[in-house]
């Protein structure tokens, strides 16, 4: 079955510390992968995506993610978080065909300590 | 600016009422989606449409209905058959060619009073 797992429901880090949010997926076809961010009461904004090529992808707001096929993972990282990064983060997976739908994980809420 | 407009931002429904949530886009995207978001449950797909005059049920379509008469518009009706409609509703669009993620609207929060 196709699925996306974000094992951490909540994560708390101190401002200026590094961040890694975990994402594991199960998908039969060659996947393409996304990370989205959502501020309270808002829609989701695309941070970055991976389809092929370099397994380390750069996104907006200083985020990056690394695709590891052998581990079925696509973890999101940031070297130094800012208070404005506090939000909910969603990993998502899809496939390149007309009828595909993107499957979302349940999200990880990031809290930042001052 | 191109984007997705969801209206209203807040909506209150009485028991037994039908309400319609609006989603309009000027991105010229073919595919449109409706998701429901509840705390701790992520996004659940209600309905989606890949082309005008065609749409498919998602994972939780019961108690909802949609139409796609125009490419730009994909309204969602929450009917009285939906027993627990209080949630945050998100509309999204995507081109049907190429590797693109979804573009999301800013959402409508529906509350039953």
Interface residues (C-beta under 8 A of the other chain):
Chain A: X9 X32 X34 X36 X41 X42 X43 X44 X45 X46 X49 X51 X90 X92 X96 X98 X99 X101 X102 X104 X105 X106 X107
Chain B: X4 X6 X33 X40 X41 X42 X43 X45 X48 X50 X58 X88 X90 X92 X94 X96 X99 X101 X102 X103 X104 X105 X106 X107 X109
